């Protein structure tokens, strides 16, 4: 496999990890997730 192909794969995986981490952090920082309305919707 060429060096360019390996670089593209590494960048793609790293980008996916960054997107996942940003989505996780965004969800954890959302204050609406801790309201009583959210708790009632979960039941």
Gaussian input, Z-matrix of N, CA and C with variables (Angstrom, degrees):
# hf/3-21g

backbone

0 1
 N
 C     1     B1
 C     2     B2     1     A1
 N     3     B3     2     A2     1     D1
 C     4     B4     3     A3     2     D2
 C     5     B5     4     A4     3     D3
 N     6     B6     5     A5     4     D4
 C     7     B7     6     A6     5     D5
 C     8     B8     7     A7     6     D6
 N     9     B9     8     A8     7     D7
 C    10    B10     9     A9     8     D8
 C    11    B11    10    A10     9     D9
 N    12    B12    11    A11    10    D10
 C    13    B13    12    A12    11    D11
 C    14    B14    13    A13    12    D12
 N    15    B15    14    A14    13    D13
 C    16    B16    15    A15    14    D14
 C    17    B17    16    A16    15    D15
 N    18    B18    17    A17    16    D16
 C    19    B19    18    A18    17    D17
 C    20    B20    19    A19    18    D18
 N    21    B21    20    A20    19    D19
 C    22    B22    21    A21    20    D20
 C    23    B23    22    A22    21    D21
 N    24    B24    23    A23    22    D22
 C    25    B25    24    A24    23    D23
 C    26    B26    25    A25    24    D24
 N    27    B27    26    A26    25    D25
 C    28    B28    27    A27    26    D26
 C    29    B29    28    A28    27    D27
 N    30    B30    29    A29    28    D28
 C    31    B31    30    A30    29    D29
 C    32    B32    31    A31    30    D30
 N    33    B33    32    A32    31    D31
 C    34    B34    33    A33    32    D32
 C    35    B35    34    A34    33    D33
 N    36    B36    35    A35    34    D34
 C    37    B37    36    A36    35    D35
 C    38    B38    37    A37    36    D36
 N    39    B39    38    A38    37    D37
 C    40    B40    39    A39    38    D38
 C    41    B41    40    A40    39    D39
 N    42    B42    41    A41    40    D40
 C    43    B43    42    A42    41    D41
 C    44    B44    43    A43    42    D42
 N    45    B45    44    A44    43    D43
 C    46    B46    45    A45    44    D44
 C    47    B47    46    A46    45    D45
 N    48    B48    47    A47    46    D46
 C    49    B49    48    A48    47    D47
 C    50    B50    49    A49    48    D48
 N    51    B51    50    A50    49    D49
 C    52    B52    51    A51    50    D50
 C    53    B53    52    A52    51    D51
 N    54    B54    53    A53    52    D52
 C    55    B55    54    A54    53    D53
 C    56    B56    55    A55    54    D54
 N    57    B57    56    A56    55    D55
 C    58    B58    57    A57    56    D56
 C    59    B59    58    A58    57    D57
 N    60    B60    59    A59    58    D58
 C    61    B61    60    A60    59    D59
 C    62    B62    61    A61    60    D60
 N    63    B63    62    A62    61    D61
 C    64    B64    63    A63    62    D62
 C    65    B65    64    A64    63    D63
 N    66    B66    65    A65    64    D64
 C    67    B67    66    A66    65    D65
 C    68    B68    67    A67    66    D66
 N    69    B69    68    A68    67    D67
 C    70    B70    69    A69    68    D68
 C    71    B71    70    A70    69    D69
 N    72    B72    71    A71    70    D70
 C    73    B73    72    A72    71    D71
 C    74    B74    73    A73    72    D72
 N    75    B75    74    A74    73    D73
 C    76    B76    75    A75    74    D74
 C    77    B77    76    A76    75    D75
 N    78    B78    77    A77    76    D76
 C    79    B79    78    A78    77    D77
 C    80    B80    79    A79    78    D78
 N    81    B81    80    A80    79    D79
 C    82    B82    81    A81    80    D80
 C    83    B83    82    A82    81    D81
 N    84    B84    83    A83    82    D82
 C    85    B85    84    A84    83    D83
 C    86    B86    85    A85    84    D84
 N    87    B87    86    A86    85    D85
 C    88    B88    87    A87    86    D86
 C    89    B89    88    A88    87    D87
 N    90    B90    89    A89    88    D88
 C    91    B91    90    A90    89    D89
 C    92    B92    91    A91    90    D90
 N    93    B93    92    A92    91    D91
 C    94    B94    93    A93    92    D92
 C    95    B95    94    A94    93    D93
 N    96    B96    95    A95    94    D94
 C    97    B97    96    A96    95    D95
 C    98    B98    97    A97    96    D96
 N    99    B99    98    A98    97    D97
 C   100   B100    99    A99    98    D98
 C   101   B101   100   A100    99    D99
 N   102   B102   101   A101   100   D100
 C   103   B103   102   A102   101   D101
 C   104   B104   103   A103   102   D102
 N   105   B105   104   A104   103   D103
 C   106   B106   105   A105   104   D104
 C   107   B107   106   A106   105   D105
 N   108   B108   107   A107   106   D106
 C   109   B109   108   A108   107   D107
 C   110   B110   109   A109   108   D108
 N   111   B111   110   A110   109   D109
 C   112   B112   111   A111   110   D110
 C   113   B113   112   A112   111   D111
 N   114   B114   113   A113   112   D112
 C   115   B115   114   A114   113   D113
 C   116   B116   115   A115   114   D114
 N   117   B117   116   A116   115   D115
 C   118   B118   117   A117   116   D116
 C   119   B119   118   A118   117   D117
 N   120   B120   119   A119   118   D118
 C   121   B121   120   A120   119   D119
 C   122   B122   121   A121   120   D120
 N   123   B123   122   A122   121   D121
 C   124   B124   123   A123   122   D122
 C   125   B125   124   A124   123   D123
 N   126   B126   125   A125   124   D124
 C   127   B127   126   A126   125   D125
 C   128   B128   127   A127   126   D126

   B1=1.4600
   B2=1.5320
   B3=1.3006
   B4=1.4599
   B5=1.5220
   B6=1.3037
   B7=1.4616
   B8=1.5325
   B9=1.3231
   B10=1.4607
   B11=1.5254
   B12=1.3261
   B13=1.4598
   B14=1.5289
   B15=1.3148
   B16=1.4629
   B17=1.5241
   B18=1.3343
   B19=1.4563
   B20=1.5307
   B21=1.3270
   B22=1.4571
   B23=1.5219
   B24=1.3161
   B25=1.4612
   B26=1.5230
   B27=1.3159
   B28=1.4638
   B29=1.5267
   B30=1.3314
   B31=1.4612
   B32=1.5238
   B33=1.3295
   B34=1.4533
   B35=1.5283
   B36=1.3116
   B37=1.4680
   B38=1.5300
   B39=1.3295
   B40=1.4612
   B41=1.5304
   B42=1.3221
   B43=1.4633
   B44=1.5161
   B45=1.3211
   B46=1.4561
   B47=1.5217
   B48=1.3091
   B49=1.4693
   B50=1.5272
   B51=1.3220
   B52=1.4619
   B53=1.5217
   B54=1.3240
   B55=1.4627
   B56=1.5236
   B57=1.3300
   B58=1.4600
   B59=1.5235
   B60=1.3200
   B61=1.4640
   B62=1.5261
   B63=1.3248
   B64=1.4677
   B65=1.5231
   B66=1.3229
   B67=1.4628
   B68=1.5292
   B69=1.3183
   B70=1.4622
   B71=1.5207
   B72=1.3170
   B73=1.4648
   B74=1.5199
   B75=1.3096
   B76=1.4531
   B77=1.5161
   B78=1.3208
   B79=1.4567
   B80=1.5167
   B81=1.3141
   B82=1.4628
   B83=1.5228
   B84=1.3345
   B85=1.4590
   B86=1.5268
   B87=1.3260
   B88=1.4562
   B89=1.5264
   B90=1.3219
   B91=1.4685
   B92=1.5212
   B93=1.3257
   B94=1.4605
   B95=1.5323
   B96=1.3208
   B97=1.4585
   B98=1.5265
   B99=1.3234
   B100=1.4603
   B101=1.5234
   B102=1.3223
   B103=1.4693
   B104=1.5223
   B105=1.3179
   B106=1.4663
   B107=1.5154
   B108=1.3314
   B109=1.4591
   B110=1.5211
   B111=1.3086
   B112=1.4546
   B113=1.5266
   B114=1.3245
   B115=1.4587
   B116=1.5183
   B117=1.3367
   B118=1.4638
   B119=1.5224
   B120=1.3143
   B121=1.4697
   B122=1.5210
   B123=1.3084
   B124=1.4635
   B125=1.5261
   B126=1.3076
   B127=1.4685
   B128=1.5080
   A1=108.51
   A2=115.36
   A3=119.10
   A4=111.54
   A5=114.26
   A6=120.36
   A7=110.67
   A8=116.86
   A9=120.85
   A10=110.43
   A11=117.65
   A12=121.25
   A13=110.46
   A14=116.89
   A15=120.52
   A16=110.66
   A17=116.79
   A18=121.07
   A19=110.93
   A20=116.78
   A21=120.95
   A22=110.35
   A23=118.19
   A24=122.00
   A25=110.58
   A26=117.16
   A27=121.05
   A28=110.57
   A29=117.24
   A30=120.55
   A31=111.36
   A32=117.30
   A33=121.08
   A34=111.02
   A35=117.30
   A36=121.40
   A37=110.46
   A38=116.74
   A39=120.48
   A40=110.33
   A41=116.82
   A42=120.44
   A43=111.45
   A44=117.10
   A45=120.97
   A46=111.50
   A47=116.46
   A48=120.06
   A49=110.86
   A50=116.75
   A51=120.05
   A52=111.25
   A53=117.35
   A54=120.88
   A55=110.26
   A56=116.70
   A57=120.70
   A58=111.10
   A59=116.93
   A60=120.59
   A61=110.89
   A62=117.29
   A63=120.62
   A64=110.77
   A65=117.08
   A66=120.27
   A67=110.63
   A68=116.53
   A69=120.50
   A70=110.51
   A71=117.16
   A72=121.00
   A73=110.36
   A74=118.16
   A75=121.46
   A76=111.64
   A77=116.77
   A78=120.44
   A79=112.27
   A80=116.32
   A81=119.50
   A82=111.69
   A83=116.54
   A84=120.11
   A85=111.94
   A86=118.00
   A87=121.60
   A88=109.13
   A89=116.76
   A90=120.87
   A91=112.36
   A92=117.29
   A93=119.91
   A94=111.63
   A95=117.62
   A96=120.84
   A97=111.49
   A98=116.95
   A99=120.39
   A100=113.28
   A101=116.42
   A102=119.69
   A103=110.36
   A104=116.72
   A105=120.37
   A106=110.59
   A107=118.11
   A108=121.01
   A109=110.59
   A110=116.93
   A111=120.40
   A112=110.34
   A113=116.23
   A114=120.26
   A115=111.63
   A116=116.78
   A117=120.63
   A118=110.98
   A119=117.37
   A120=120.75
   A121=110.47
   A122=117.51
   A123=121.32
   A124=111.48
   A125=118.51
   A126=121.14
   A127=112.71
   D1=139.06
   D2=-176.72
   D3=-73.88
   D4=162.09
   D5=-179.47
   D6=-64.41
   D7=-36.13
   D8=179.97
   D9=-66.07
   D10=-41.02
   D11=-179.97
   D12=-64.19
   D13=-41.27
   D14=178.16
   D15=-63.78
   D16=-40.20
   D17=179.24
   D18=-64.11
   D19=-41.64
   D20=179.25
   D21=-63.39
   D22=-41.89
   D23=179.51
   D24=-64.89
   D25=-44.04
   D26=179.76
   D27=-63.19
   D28=-42.96
   D29=178.85
   D30=-65.34
   D31=-38.39
   D32=179.23
   D33=-64.87
   D34=-44.70
   D35=179.30
   D36=-65.92
   D37=-43.23
   D38=179.31
   D39=-63.62
   D40=-40.62
   D41=177.75
   D42=-63.60
   D43=-40.80
   D44=177.58
   D45=-62.66
   D46=-40.21
   D47=178.13
   D48=-65.10
   D49=-39.63
   D50=179.08
   D51=-65.69
   D52=-41.46
   D53=178.74
   D54=-64.10
   D55=-43.03
   D56=178.88
   D57=-63.42
   D58=-43.94
   D59=179.94
   D60=-64.94
   D61=-39.40
   D62=178.98
   D63=-66.04
   D64=-41.00
   D65=178.93
   D66=-66.18
   D67=-40.64
   D68=179.16
   D69=-65.16
   D70=-45.55
   D71=179.32
   D72=-64.92
   D73=-39.31
   D74=178.89
   D75=-63.82
   D76=-39.72
   D77=178.71
   D78=-69.54
   D79=-36.58
   D80=-179.26
   D81=-74.16
   D82=-25.29
   D83=-178.78
   D84=-89.42
   D85=-2.79
   D86=-177.53
   D87=-79.08
   D88=112.18
   D89=-177.46
   D90=-65.19
   D91=-25.53
   D92=-179.65
   D93=-64.17
   D94=-21.55
   D95=-179.05
   D96=-69.91
   D97=-16.77
   D98=-175.88
   D99=-109.87
   D100=13.86
   D101=179.14
   D102=-86.88
   D103=166.03
   D104=179.22
   D105=-68.14
   D106=-29.90
   D107=178.52
   D108=-63.48
   D109=-39.04
   D110=178.71
   D111=-68.28
   D112=-36.99
   D113=178.74
   D114=-66.16
   D115=-39.22
   D116=178.50
   D117=-69.56
   D118=-35.27
   D119=-179.57
   D120=-68.51
   D121=-26.28
   D122=-178.28
   D123=-75.32
   D124=-20.12
   D125=-177.17
   D126=-84.60

